């Protein structure tokens, strides 16, 4: 079952990274069910994604001081919702994301989507980065 849950996580990530218009959670679940996954596997995948996004930082991560502050470019402000930007800034300030990974997530997010990326979507992208 673990392999199938990871397959679902991968598919969910692909939807968010490749889709022009993001699907609703209901539509995404329906599509996964039609592919042959069962509800328990889909629930497990969503729970895993949520747990990863909300995992508390380690002691080492808290010890990393943030020496600079990131100013978002206008196209990044348009691409990322205020909540998504705040989430990334918080992860960076807690030391969960280093500067390189922070930049990678911002760049991929800002350039991969035509519509504003929500907090939920940025959590998924962050987990998979």
C-alpha positions as CSV (number, residue, x, y, z in Angstrom):
1,X,0.0,0.0,0.0
2,X,2.9,2.4,0.7
3,X,4.0,2.3,-2.9
4,X,0.5,3.1,-4.1
5,X,0.3,6.0,-1.6
6,X,3.6,7.4,-2.9
7,X,2.3,7.0,-6.4
8,X,-0.8,9.1,-5.5
9,X,1.5,11.8,-3.9
10,X,3.5,11.9,-7.1
11,X,0.4,12.2,-9.2
12,X,-1.0,15.0,-7.0
13,X,2.3,16.9,-7.3
14,X,2.2,16.5,-11.1
15,X,-1.3,17.9,-11.2
16,X,-0.3,21.0,-9.3
17,X,2.9,21.5,-11.3
18,X,1.6,20.8,-14.8
19,X,-2.0,21.8,-14.8
20,X,-3.0,25.2,-16.3
21,X,-6.1,25.3,-14.1
22,X,-5.8,23.4,-10.8
23,X,-8.5,20.8,-10.1
24,X,-10.6,20.9,-7.0
25,X,-9.9,18.4,-4.4
26,X,-13.1,16.6,-5.2
27,X,-12.3,16.4,-8.9
28,X,-8.8,15.2,-8.1
29,X,-10.1,12.4,-5.8
30,X,-12.7,11.4,-8.5
31,X,-9.9,11.1,-11.1
32,X,-7.7,9.0,-8.7
33,X,-10.6,6.7,-8.0
34,X,-11.3,6.3,-11.7
35,X,-7.6,5.4,-12.2
36,X,-8.0,2.5,-9.8
37,X,-6.9,3.8,-6.4
38,X,-9.1,3.2,-3.4
39,X,-10.4,5.9,-1.0
40,X,-8.1,4.6,1.9
41,X,-5.0,5.1,-0.3
42,X,-6.1,8.5,-1.4
43,X,-6.8,9.6,2.2
44,X,-3.5,8.2,3.3
45,X,-1.7,10.3,0.6
46,X,-3.5,13.5,1.6
47,X,-2.7,12.9,5.3
48,X,0.9,12.2,4.5
49,X,1.2,15.5,2.5
50,X,-0.5,17.4,5.3
51,X,1.7,15.8,8.0
52,X,4.9,16.7,6.0
53,X,3.7,20.3,5.6
54,X,2.9,20.7,9.2
55,X,5.8,18.7,10.7
56,X,7.5,20.7,13.5
57,X,11.0,21.8,12.9
58,X,13.9,20.0,14.4
59,X,16.2,21.5,17.1
60,X,18.9,22.1,14.4
61,X,16.5,24.0,12.2
62,X,15.6,26.4,15.0
63,X,19.2,27.3,15.5
64,X,19.7,28.6,12.0
65,X,19.5,32.4,12.0
66,X,18.0,34.2,9.0
67,X,20.6,36.7,8.0
68,X,18.6,38.3,5.2
69,X,15.1,39.0,4.1
70,X,13.6,38.1,0.8
71,X,11.7,40.7,-1.2
72,X,9.3,39.1,-3.8
73,X,9.4,40.4,-7.3
74,X,6.2,41.7,-8.8
75,X,5.6,38.5,-10.9
76,X,6.1,36.4,-7.8
77,X,3.6,38.5,-5.8
78,X,1.1,38.0,-8.6
79,X,1.8,34.2,-8.7
80,X,1.8,33.5,-5.0
81,X,-1.1,34.3,-2.7
82,X,-0.3,36.3,0.4
83,X,-0.8,33.2,2.5
84,X,1.5,31.2,0.3
85,X,4.2,33.8,0.6
86,X,3.8,34.0,4.3
87,X,4.0,30.2,4.7
88,X,7.3,30.2,2.7
89,X,8.7,33.1,4.7
90,X,7.8,31.4,8.0
91,X,9.5,28.1,6.9
92,X,12.6,30.1,5.9
93,X,12.7,32.0,9.2
94,X,12.3,28.8,11.2
95,X,15.3,27.3,9.2
96,X,13.1,24.6,7.7
97,X,14.0,25.9,4.2
98,X,17.5,27.0,3.4
99,X,18.0,29.9,0.9
100,X,18.6,27.6,-2.1
101,X,15.5,25.5,-1.5
102,X,13.4,28.6,-0.8
103,X,14.5,30.2,-4.1
104,X,13.8,26.9,-6.0
105,X,10.3,26.7,-4.6
106,X,9.5,30.4,-5.3
107,X,10.9,30.2,-8.9
108,X,9.1,27.0,-9.8
109,X,5.9,28.2,-8.3
110,X,6.0,31.6,-9.9
111,X,6.8,30.3,-13.4
112,X,4.8,27.1,-13.5
113,X,1.3,28.5,-13.1
114,X,-0.9,31.1,-14.7
115,X,-3.3,31.5,-11.7
116,X,-2.4,32.5,-8.2
117,X,-1.0,29.7,-6.1
118,X,-2.9,29.1,-2.9
119,X,-1.6,28.1,0.6
120,X,-2.7,24.5,0.0
121,X,-0.9,24.3,-3.3
122,X,2.3,25.8,-2.0
123,X,2.3,23.3,0.9
124,X,2.2,20.5,-1.7
125,X,5.0,22.0,-3.7
126,X,7.1,22.5,-0.6
127,X,6.6,18.9,0.5
128,X,7.8,17.6,-2.8
129,X,10.7,20.0,-3.2
